Amino acid sequence: QVQVVESGGGLVQPGGSLRLSCTASGSIFIISTMGWYRQAPGKQRELVATITSGGGGSTNYADSVKGRFTISRDNAKNSVYLQMNSLKPEDTAVYYCYARLFRGVVLNDYWGQGTQVTVSS
């Protein structure tokens, strides 16, 4: 069994910061990619940022968060983090941790339950 659990959401004022954490645990696995998606009310789920496990970690960011959000990893802890700075009301959404993992030769996608981020005065 594999579990993906995220935390760190909350209520913050515009211009503030939050740091999200996500950890994959359980069965033996090898990380391919981990990252973050978000879904605002009435909108489709969208990619926020991803990072690969190999090498130095190749990152990818949505244009809307470039320069404000930073994704990082700790492979030894099977964890990824999202540092969110200069938050805007339009960043309000449920943020989901995403993990693409190998269990043996089988590749599967896993999702966390989501953590609410609300940016409001």
C-alpha positions in Angstrom: 0.0 0.0 0.0 1.1 3.5 -0.8 -0.2 6.6 0.9 0.3 10.2 -0.2 -0.4 12.8 2.5 -0.1 16.6 2.2 -0.4 19.3 4.8 0.3 23.0 5.3 -2.7 24.7 3.9 -4.5 27.5 5.7 -5.8 31.0 5.5 -3.3 33.7 4.6 -3.6 37.4 3.6 -2.6 38.5 0.1 1.2 38.9 -0.1 1.7 36.3 2.5 3.4 32.9 2.4 2.6 29.3 3.0 4.7 26.1 2.8 3.0 22.8 1.7 4.5 19.4 2.5 3.8 16.0 1.0 5.1 12.6 1.9 4.7 9.3 0.1 4.9 6.2 2.4 4.1 2.5 2.6 5.1 -0.1 0.1 8.6 -0.1 -1.5 8.6 2.2 -4.5 10.8 4.4 -6.6 9.8 7.9 -7.3 9.5 9.1 -10.9 7.9 12.5 -10.4 6.2 14.3 -7.6 4.4 17.6 -7.7 1.4 19.8 -7.0 -1.9 20.4 -8.7 -4.7 22.7 -7.6 -8.4 23.0 -8.2 -10.4 26.2 -7.6 -14.2 26.2 -7.4 -15.8 25.9 -10.9 -12.4 25.2 -12.6 -10.5 22.2 -13.8 -7.6 20.8 -11.8 -4.4 22.4 -13.1 -0.7 21.7 -12.7 1.2 24.0 -10.3 4.7 22.5 -10.2 6.5 19.2 -10.6 9.9 17.9 -9.9 11.6 14.7 -11.0 13.6 12.4 -8.7 16.6 11.9 -10.9 19.7 14.0 -11.2 19.4 17.4 -9.7 15.6 17.4 -10.1 14.0 18.9 -13.2 11.3 21.3 -12.3 8.3 22.6 -14.2 6.0 25.5 -13.1 2.7 26.9 -14.3 3.3 30.4 -15.8 1.0 31.9 -13.2 3.2 30.9 -10.3 6.7 31.3 -11.7 8.8 33.6 -9.6 6.5 33.2 -6.6 6.4 29.4 -5.9 9.3 27.1 -5.4 9.1 23.3 -5.4 11.8 21.2 -3.7 12.3 17.6 -2.8 13.9 15.3 -0.2 14.3 11.9 -1.9 15.5 10.3 1.3 12.2 11.2 3.0 10.1 10.6 -0.1 8.8 14.2 0.3 8.2 17.2 -1.8 7.5 20.8 -0.7 5.9 23.9 -2.2 7.0 27.2 -0.9 4.4 29.8 -1.9 5.3 33.4 -1.6 3.5 36.6 -2.7 0.2 34.8 -2.6 -2.8 36.2 -4.5 -6.5 35.7 -4.0 -6.5 33.8 -7.3 -4.2 31.2 -5.7 -7.2 30.1 -3.6 -7.8 26.4 -4.3 -7.5 22.9 -3.0 -3.9 21.8 -3.5 -3.3 18.2 -4.3 0.0 16.3 -4.0 0.8 14.1 -7.0 3.2 11.2 -7.1 4.1 9.0 -10.0 5.7 5.9 -8.5 7.2 2.6 -9.6 6.3 -0.4 -7.6 8.5 -3.0 -9.1 7.9 -2.7 -12.8 4.5 -1.1 -12.4 4.0 2.6 -12.8 1.1 4.2 -11.0 -0.2 7.7 -10.2 -1.2 8.6 -6.6 -3.0 11.6 -5.2 -3.3 13.1 -1.8 -6.6 14.1 -0.3 -5.9 17.8 -0.7 -5.3 20.7 1.5 -7.2 24.0 1.3 -5.3 27.2 0.6 -7.4 30.4 1.0 -5.9 33.8 0.3 -8.1 36.6 1.6 -8.0 39.9 3.5 
